[in-house]
Amino acid sequence: MTKQKVIDVAMFYSDWAIKRSSYFVESDVQTEQYIKIVDMSGKIIDFIQQERIEKAMRWLGFIQGMLFMMGDFTVDELKSHNRKQQEIKTQDEMHDRIQL
């Protein structure tokens, strides 16, 4: 993955988590998990800017594991986010996917 692709994916997950967390009660455990994803996504971008690529990739993998375990994405969807030619869904498309 290129540095820009890592940043794009991290921003996508941050946006996703912000939208998803708005559906839950503030003290809900799932909301706390989404808040953690937003925080980690920001740090991933910092790591890329500091040329700490390996650490950024580990954190991105951790976020993807969280999103899989929370039922937000399948493994195939997560893999497609990492592909160079794969364009990540826009926020409008992402909003259509959110279902509770």
Rosetta blueprint (number, residue, H / E / L):
1 M L
2 T L
3 K H
4 Q H
5 K H
6 V H
7 I H
8 D H
9 V H
10 A H
11 M H
12 F H
13 Y H
14 S H
15 D H
16 W H
17 A H
18 I H
19 K H
20 R H
21 S H
22 S L
23 Y L
24 F L
25 V L
26 E L
27 S L
28 D L
29 V H
30 Q H
31 T H
32 E H
33 Q H
34 Y H
35 I H
36 K H
37 I H
38 V H
39 D H
40 M H
41 S H
42 G H
43 K H
44 I H
45 I H
46 D H
47 F H
48 I H
49 Q H
50 Q L
51 E L
52 R L
53 I H
54 E H
55 K H
56 A H
57 M H
58 R H
59 W H
60 L H
61 G H
62 F H
63 I H
64 Q H
65 G H
66 M H
67 L H
68 F H
69 M H
70 M L
71 G L
72 D L
73 F L
74 T L
75 V H
76 D H
77 E H
78 L H
79 K H
80 S H
81 H H
82 N H
83 R L
84 K L
85 Q L
86 Q L
87 E L
88 I L
89 K L
90 T L
91 Q H
92 D H
93 E H
94 M H
95 H H
96 D H
97 R H
98 I L
99 Q L
100 L L
